[in-house]
Amino acid sequence: MPGIWIYSEDSAIARQLLTAGLDLKKTMNQPIVVLTLSAEDSQALISAGADKVCIVKGTNPWPESYANAVAELLDKEAVNVLLVGGTMRGKDFAAKVAASLKAGLVTDALSVAYAGDAIETTRLVYGGVAVRTEAVALPALVTIPPRTFAEAADQGAGPGEVVSVEVANDDERVSVTNVCPIVRQGADIAAADRVVCVGRGLNKKEDLALVEALAAAVGAEIGCTRGISEDYHWLPNERYIGISGQKVKPELYIGMGISGQVQHVVGVRDSKIIVAIDTNEKAPFFEAADYGIVGDLYEVVPLLTKAMQK
Ligand SMILES: Cc1cc2nc3c(=O)[nH]c(=O)nc-3n(C[C@H](O)[C@H](O)[C@H](O)COP(=O)(O)OP(=O)(O)OC[C@H]3O[C@@H](n4cnc5c(N)ncnc54)[C@H](O)[C@@H]3O)c2cc1C
């Protein structure tokens, strides 16, 4: 079936892609097919607007091992667009499918639109200081970062169809001998509703207690700039935010002792409310902030914490 196809190994991300897909459907006037590896999600995907859910079944459990089989399926069905969830696995998968189909691929797209015989996408370039618009000829593959779109809402049971497709996805050249899950310290900041973030304005590791107290008072997760984790090793790497770290999209972000270099701001600019605290009134972060407090974090943060505890 030609149309707008969607794939993510993560069903929450697949529902986010459905939001983009439903928008494309308005102009392309083509059905939406969601590829999934898990039968469990199919009804939820239909309820959220998919016209068809295709459960792909193979013997190898690793999502990336499905790339060749999915490419064959897309070719056979003459698919126009494949939107892929831009996780590390998703990007790996999308690159393999695009190479197999000799199709164009845009990664990290922030928007997708139908433009006649192409899909027009936008994405950030030059470390986030510019937005580039690109047109990819059909069939087009596009990866979209997690949380770029909100999850498609449940519209109640639709008339959608669920099918299963058996595929051969064994690759004897690759075998998994061991799996070591990453041990996370604390919650996933990328999904946090509130984030308190600290930069190199902090003098020493022990002073993180100030940040922890504010985070506890507002119910926030703690993030940091790259130097705090990669250079000073005061917080784990999964806590740093920015172009090469995590992207956050909380309701409230409070940054302290952070100058606001573009590589950091790119990771926080989608926050609903940004509060910046810095001694330097000319710090670039104030331009990105909704509220700015010019002051010493060692004075301001305890006052803020006290006020939030009331
Ligand atoms: C390719 C590349 C990728 C990068 N990726 C990332 C990334 O993903 N994330 C990231 O964060 N960085 C990244 N960086 C680094 C980035 O360019 C900046 O160097 C970094 O974000 C600066 O961190 P900072 O704001 O904590 O430190 P600084 O720029 O040193 O700023 C410290 C701020 O603290 C203020 N200050 C000092 N004392 C106090 C006080 N007592 N109270 C209040 N304010 C005070 C100062 O006025 C200053 O504004 C990247 C760089 C490159 C080249």
The ligand as an ORCA input file, in Angstrom:
! r2SCAN-3c Opt
* xyz 0 1
  C      31.043     20.737     19.190
  C      30.634     21.247     20.551
  C      29.537     20.677     21.157
  C      29.126     21.131     22.414
  N      28.028     20.576     22.975
  C      27.596     21.055     24.147
  C      26.404     20.546     24.746
  O      25.751     19.635     24.239
  N      26.019     21.080     25.933
  C      26.697     22.088     26.568
  O      26.268     22.534     27.643
  N      27.825     22.583     26.012
  C      28.285     22.097     24.839
  N      29.419     22.614     24.302
  C      30.177     23.609     25.088
  C      29.597     25.020     24.926
  O      30.150     25.622     23.779
  C      29.939     25.902     26.148
  O      31.326     25.912     26.331
  C      29.270     25.440     27.426
  O      27.890     25.258     27.230
  C      29.482     26.499     28.500
  O      29.056     25.971     29.725
  P      28.696     26.933     30.926
  O      27.643     27.894     30.494
  O      28.436     26.048     32.095
  O      30.074     27.673     31.222
  P      30.566     29.139     30.911
  O      30.391     29.491     29.476
  O      31.938     29.224     31.488
  O      29.581     30.078     31.741
  C      29.568     30.150     33.133
  C      28.595     31.261     33.511
  O      28.477     31.291     34.922
  C      28.350     32.639     35.308
  N      28.694     32.715     36.731
  C      29.929     32.607     37.298
  N      29.812     32.648     38.627
  C      28.498     32.787     38.918
  C      27.742     32.875     40.119
  N      28.335     32.824     41.331
  N      26.406     33.016     40.044
  C      25.779     33.048     38.844
  N      26.445     32.982     37.670
  C      27.782     32.842     37.710
  C      29.258     33.415     34.362
  O      28.885     34.768     34.293
  C      29.014     32.643     33.068
  O      27.969     33.256     32.312
  C      29.846     22.176     23.055
  C      30.948     22.743     22.426
  C      31.334     22.294     21.189
  C      32.515     22.937     20.530
*
